Amino acid sequence: MASTAADNEIVLSLISHTNVGKTALARTLLREDVGEVADSAHVTIIPEAYPLIEKDDLVARIWDTPGFGSNLAKLARRLRASENPVGWILHQVWDRAADKSLWCSQEAIRNVQSDADVVLYLVDASQPPESLSYVDLEIEVIEWIKKPVLVFLNQTGEPNAEKERKNESAWREHLAKFEIVKSVSTLDAFTRSWTQEHHILEKAAEVLEGRKHKVALKLRDAWIERNVEILNNAVGAISDLACFSLTDTEPLPERGLVDKLTQLVNRRERNKELEQIQTRMYERLAERTSKTVNELISIHGLDGQTASALSKVSREEFAVKRNVEESILATIGGAASGLVGGLSADLISGGMTFGGGAIVGMLLGGATTFALAYGFNLTQAGQNMVRWTENHFRSQVQAIVMLYLAVSHFGRGRGSWQDPVNNPAKWEAILKEELAENAEVWNKLWKKGGLDSDPVKLKRDLEKEFRKLIGTVFVQLYPDSASLFDRK
């Protein structure tokens, strides 16, 4: 196959009807704000080339070309009547101002003819094949140039594997009459997954021969390595946040015996104390979460920031651990009516908890009920502190992975990233199922938190489990991505 590109280069021409999203996809793949994006026809009028991926002396370049115009039917009729259709169109001279549509179509064809090894043809998949008559005309024109075409479906909406399979099948059947169309797959300019990107070069390798074939495969591997490194950096950032959450504590004030008894009975005093603790811990968690998501945005080559406002939840989200002294236990044991025998001993040994374990008898009238309502755990002598509960920690895990999925699917062509209003419900369903099935694993991680934790080992354990969790989600969303998560 003739091409002006050097043997160490793979040149891809991005072609489509005008205003389908070529430049938006180019921005997403390149992670740069190249070209100009607008909701109007013929925004790109001059073909421009950009390095897509480089490895040693090898490079894949992508051309962002002008879109085919709306009057292509007239052009196609003229081409059919010509003995040398490609030569005819390349030697025609159309005024850029007077007939911009034809001029842009000619520029796109010239680029494919002179530079491309492979054509990436973008289709608006929000409409069925039979409603887009211009697609057949455009591919007919490209067919005269005799360059292989890889069709990618754009504007697919939310990631949905079943919907994508149906779309691909419909378009594959519709385009089967064109011999130059070698494959049909999904690559949305706005909500693609990084696990799909390297397929561009993988599919290019399938239609290239000789050294070009080998170069395409090496550059595919380089693309995968780059994206796996991004994944590892993201997992590190997420694990830092989780480690912070697990080790974040607030001390509870030391009190005398009378003060302790008063606090057990006085709801208002306890409410005030917990309000202050809750505010400080939520402020720290919200600030750290926002910092982490901003880091994820930067890691993925996006612009923008996140608010990551954490919704306020009840005080039951705190696990409070108080010193329980023998003196107070003796006093309570002697004063409380109906107290079950052995309660003091249980409390001394840390065997009974309020708010999370076995509840025995009534303590000072309504004090036990109050302790339950506010999630106080009287256990583990020697630790006067409050920390996040296991349930709240698991909610944090789900929230940060959902935010990671939103960031990693966000096409740069959409503009600056902002906190999403709605993420695909399927992400949440898969996450909840995985967290429930592996509840014991996350429970063990939670138990490693607190004052006596080893942050270095804890983060290492967290990274292992987050990578496994994220990998499981992606494999369910994109079954052919399994091999990507075997790489370290």
Secondary structure, DSSP 4 states (H G I P E B T S, - for coil): ---SS-TTEEEEEEEEBTTSSHHHHHHHHHTS--S---SSS----S-EEEEEEEETTEEEEEEE-PPBPTTHHHHHHHHHT-SSHHHHHHH----TTT-HHHHHHHHHHHHHHHH-SEEEEEEETTS-GGG-HHHHHHHHHHHHHT--EEEEEE---S--HHHHHHHHHHHHHHTTT-TTEEEEEE--TTT--HHHHTHHHHHHHHH--HHHHHHHHHHHHHHHHHHHHHHHHHHHHHHHHHHHHHH--EEPPP--HHHHHHHHH-HHHHHHHHHHHHHHHHHHHHHHHHHHHHHHHHHTT--B----PPPP--GGGEEEE----HHHHHHHHHH-TTPPTTHHHHHHHT---TTTS---S-STTTHHHHHHHTTEE--STT--EEEE-HHHHHHHHHHHHHHHHHHHT--GGG-SB---S---HHHHHHHHHHHHHTHHHHHHHHHT-STT--HHHHHHHHHHHHHHHHHHHHHHHSGGGGGGGG--
